[in-house]
Amino acid sequence: MRALVVSEPGHFSLERVEDPAPGPREVVVAPSAVGVCGTDLHIIDGEFAPTPYPIVPGHEFAGTVVALGSEVTGLAVDDRVAVDPSLFCGACSKCVVGRGNLCESWNAIGVTGPGACAELAVAPAASCYPIPEHMPFSHGALIEPLSCAVHGFDLLPGRVGEHYLVYGAGTMGLLMAQLARSAGAASVSVVDPNKDRLAVAASLGTDAVAPGPDELDRRDWEVVVDCTGVVAAIEDGLTRVARGGTFQVFGVAPAEATASFSPFRVYNDEITVVGSMAVLHSYGRAVDLMAKGVVDADAMVTDTFALDGFGDAVDAFRAGRGRKLQINPQL
C-alpha cells in the first residue's frame, strides 16, 4: 500500500509499505478522511517527544472497515467508522482511576504508532465507532477534535447563562465556541487576528468577534478558553477572567514555554485554572453530537488533498490558509 512516512524530523515522503494485518481484536480500516492538525506539524518538526521515527502520521480519521481480527464482534466488513486514536494501557495508576488520557504509557494511532495517512490503517475494534450513512467521512474525521473539545467542556463549570471568551478561531476555537453556544452560554466572544477566521466564527452564531479583547464591549468573562497555545494570549486571557471565573489552557504551548500571571489575583478572585489534554470518555458523545448537527462541519472542513498532496496541506496549514484541512488516502 501507499503511505506517507515521516522518516525523521523535517523529512517525509510517499512510500510503498506492507499492507497491515489485524491482530485478534483489531480491524483494518481504509481511511477516506484524515485531518491535519498542529500535532502533525509538531511530529514533522521533531517537537513531539513521544513520537518515534519513522512514523506514519494521521490520528483524526474515518473510513471503511475492510478486514476483521479473529476475535472481533460487533463490527463487519464495509462498516463506516470513526476511530478514537487514543491507546491507554489500562493498568497504570492513572488508568485504574479513569484518567486514561494521562496514562503513564500513553500511545496513540498516528502519534506513537502507524497512523491513517495511508491507504490502510489498523485500529483496536473497541476504538471504532460506527457513523451513520448520512454522515460524510469528512465529518467523521472531525469527531476526534470534537471529542477533545467535549472533554474540555467536561472540565469547565457547566453553568448555563455565563459569558465565554475564546482565544483563537482555528478548528478547536470554532468547535469550543459552538459547544459553548449549545451548552447555554449567555454570550460567546471569539478573538483572533485572522479576519477570515473571524468571519467564519461570526457566521457560526458567535455573539461577538474581534482581533483582540480590547475591541469587545465586555471587559471580563466567567469562562475564558485559550485555544492558541500562544503565551501572549494565555497571559492576556488570565487578566480577562471575571472574579470567581475559570480559565482553561486548551491550546498546546511549547513544552518549554512559561507564562507570567498574578498569583494574588488567582487567590483573591478565586480564579480556577484548568488544563485539558486530549480525549477522555468523550468520543462516543462526540459521535452523537456530530450526527445531530450540533457543530457545522461543512463550515469547518475547507480543503481535501490526496496523499501525494500532503506537503501542500502542511504548507497551507503553516500559512493559516483554510480551516480544517484533510487528506483522502483513497484519491
C-alpha positions, 0 to 999 in steps of 0.5 A: 500500500501507499503511505506517507512516512515521516522518516525523521524530523523535517523529512517525509515522503510517499512510500510503498509499505506492507499492507497491515494485518489485524491482530485478534481484536483489531480491524483494518480500516481504509481511511477516506478522511484524515485531518491535519492538525498542529500535532502533525506539524509538531511530529514533522518538526521533531517537537513531539517527544513521544513520537518515534521515527519513522512514523506514519502520521494521521490520528483524526480519521474515518473510513471503511472497515475492510478486514476483521481480527479473529476475535472481533464482534460487533463490527463487519466488513464495509462498516463506516467508522470513526476511530478514537486514536487514543491507546491507554494501557489500562493498568497504570495508576492513572488508568485504574482511576479513569484518567486514561488520557494521562496514562503513564504509557500513553500511545496513540494511532498516528502519534506513537504508532502507524497512523491513517495517512495511508491507504490502510490503517489498523485500529483496536475494534473497541476504538471504532465507532460506527457513523451513520450513512448520512454522515460524510467521512469528512465529518467523521474525521472531525469527531476526534477534535470534537471529542477533545473539545467535549472533554474540555467542556467536561472540565469547565463549570457547566453553568448555563447563562455565563459569558465565554471568551475564546482565544483563537478561531482555528478548528478547536476555537470554532468547535469550543465556541459552538459547544459553548453556544449549545451548552447555554452560554449567555454570550460567546466572544471569539478573538483572533487576528485572522479576519477570515477566521473571524468571519467564519466564527461570526457566521457560526452564531458567535455573539461577538468577534474581534482581533483582540479583547480590547475591541469587545464591549465586555471587559471580563468573562466567567469562562475564558478558553485559550485555544492558541497555545500562544503565551501572549494570549494565555497571559492576556486571557488570565487578566480577562477572567471575571472574579470567581471565573475559570480559565482553561489552557486548551491550546498546546504551548511549547513544552518549554514555554512559561507564562507570567500571571498574578498569583494574588489575583488567582487567590483573591478572585478565586480564579480556577485554572484548568488544563485539558489534554486530549480525549477522555470518555468523550468520543462516543458523545462526540459521535452523537453530537456530530450526527445531530448537527450540533457543530457545522462541519461543512463550515469547518472542513475547507480543503481535501488533498490526496496523499501525494498532496500532503506537503501542500496541506502542511504548507497551507496549514503553516500559512493559516490558509483554510480551516480544517484541512484533510487528506483522502488516502483513497484519491 
